């Protein structure tokens, strides 16, 4: 069950055409609709994203620097076709985890744009996963 904070962010996002306030006011947010890896329960989660030159989006499974991946990480691994709300637009996307040298290069750019990601990495021993979200064209 989503927390009150999550539900409030989702409601604010939808009421304000993709914008939220408070601590997240300067953070670009998307809503990802995903399916539970084990439960197959439909979920909606607000996540920060970074736009990429190729039109894709990147999200980091930082979980605020927690020792564990967020639940949505496992859900995207199990069910990578998701629905994305970006501003007032909704589309189907394929989520793919970024690995190896591509992860290292992308991570450097993301931390440069959002130093908090580096702080989250410093708080955990796990490597924070990154996913690209690419619009499905067919």
C-alpha positions as CSV (number, residue, x, y, z in Angstrom):
1,X,0.0,0.0,0.0
2,X,1.5,3.4,-1.0
3,X,2.4,5.8,1.8
4,X,0.5,9.0,2.3
5,X,3.5,10.9,1.0
6,X,3.5,8.8,-2.3
7,X,-0.3,9.3,-2.7
8,X,0.1,13.0,-2.1
9,X,2.8,13.3,-4.7
10,X,0.8,11.4,-7.2
11,X,-2.3,13.6,-6.6
12,X,-0.2,16.8,-6.8
13,X,1.5,15.6,-10.0
14,X,-1.8,15.0,-11.7
15,X,-3.5,18.1,-10.4
16,X,-0.6,20.4,-11.5
17,X,0.1,18.9,-15.0
18,X,3.2,17.0,-13.9
19,X,4.6,19.4,-11.3
20,X,5.0,18.9,-7.6
21,X,6.1,21.3,-4.9
22,X,7.8,21.1,-1.5
23,X,11.1,19.3,-1.3
24,X,10.5,18.0,-4.9
25,X,9.8,21.3,-6.5
26,X,13.0,21.4,-8.5
27,X,13.0,17.6,-9.3
28,X,11.7,16.3,-12.6
29,X,9.2,13.6,-11.7
30,X,7.4,10.9,-13.7
31,X,4.9,8.4,-12.5
32,X,5.7,4.8,-13.5
33,X,2.9,2.2,-13.6
34,X,4.4,-1.2,-12.9
35,X,3.3,-4.7,-11.9
36,X,4.4,-6.4,-8.7
37,X,7.1,-9.0,-9.5
38,X,5.5,-11.6,-7.1
39,X,2.0,-10.2,-6.4
40,X,1.2,-9.0,-9.9
41,X,-0.5,-6.0,-8.2
42,X,-0.6,-2.8,-10.3
43,X,1.3,0.0,-8.7
44,X,2.1,3.7,-9.4
45,X,5.3,5.2,-8.1
46,X,6.7,8.7,-8.5
47,X,10.3,8.7,-9.5
48,X,12.9,11.3,-10.4
49,X,14.1,11.2,-14.0
50,X,16.6,12.7,-16.3
51,X,15.9,13.3,-20.0
52,X,18.4,11.9,-22.5
53,X,19.4,13.3,-25.8
54,X,17.8,10.4,-27.7
55,X,14.4,11.1,-26.1
56,X,14.6,8.4,-23.5
57,X,14.4,8.9,-19.8
58,X,16.7,7.5,-17.1
59,X,15.6,6.7,-13.5
60,X,17.9,5.7,-10.7
61,X,16.8,3.0,-8.2
62,X,18.5,4.9,-5.4
63,X,15.8,4.3,-2.7
64,X,17.3,7.3,-0.9
65,X,20.6,5.4,-0.3
66,X,18.9,2.5,1.5
67,X,20.7,-0.8,1.8
68,X,18.0,-2.4,-0.5
69,X,16.7,-1.7,-4.0
70,X,13.2,-0.1,-4.1
71,X,10.4,-2.5,-4.8
72,X,9.9,-1.0,-8.2
73,X,13.4,-2.2,-9.2
74,X,12.3,-5.8,-8.9
75,X,9.0,-5.1,-10.6
76,X,10.7,-3.5,-13.7
77,X,13.1,-6.5,-13.8
78,X,10.2,-8.9,-13.9
79,X,7.8,-6.8,-16.0
80,X,9.8,-4.3,-18.1
81,X,6.9,-3.0,-20.2
82,X,5.4,-0.1,-18.1
83,X,3.2,2.9,-18.5
84,X,4.7,6.3,-17.9
85,X,3.0,9.6,-17.0
86,X,5.3,12.5,-18.0
87,X,3.6,15.9,-17.5
88,X,0.2,15.5,-19.1
89,X,1.3,12.7,-21.5
90,X,1.0,9.0,-20.9
91,X,2.8,6.4,-22.9
92,X,4.0,2.8,-22.9
93,X,7.7,2.3,-22.4
94,X,10.3,-0.5,-22.1
95,X,12.5,-0.3,-19.0
96,X,16.0,-1.6,-19.4
97,X,18.7,-1.7,-16.8
98,X,21.9,0.0,-17.7
99,X,25.0,-2.0,-17.0
100,X,28.8,-2.0,-17.3
101,X,30.6,0.9,-18.9
102,X,27.3,2.5,-20.0
103,X,26.2,2.6,-16.4
104,X,29.5,4.2,-15.3
105,X,29.4,6.9,-18.1
106,X,25.7,7.7,-17.4
107,X,26.2,7.7,-13.7
108,X,28.9,10.4,-13.9
109,X,26.6,12.6,-16.0
110,X,23.6,12.1,-13.6
111,X,25.7,12.8,-10.5
112,X,27.0,16.0,-12.2
113,X,23.4,17.2,-12.7
114,X,22.1,15.9,-9.4
115,X,24.8,15.6,-6.6
116,X,22.2,14.1,-4.3
117,X,22.6,10.8,-6.2
118,X,26.3,10.7,-5.3
119,X,25.3,11.2,-1.6
120,X,22.8,8.3,-1.9
121,X,25.6,6.1,-3.4
122,X,27.9,7.0,-0.5
123,X,25.2,5.9,2.0
124,X,25.0,2.4,0.6
125,X,27.3,-0.5,-0.4
126,X,25.1,-1.6,-3.3
127,X,25.5,-0.2,-6.7
128,X,22.5,2.0,-7.5
129,X,20.9,0.6,-10.6
130,X,19.9,2.8,-13.5
131,X,17.1,2.2,-16.0
132,X,16.4,3.7,-19.4
133,X,12.7,4.1,-20.2
134,X,12.2,4.1,-23.9
135,X,8.9,4.7,-25.6
136,X,7.5,1.5,-27.2
137,X,6.9,2.2,-30.9
138,X,4.8,-0.9,-31.8
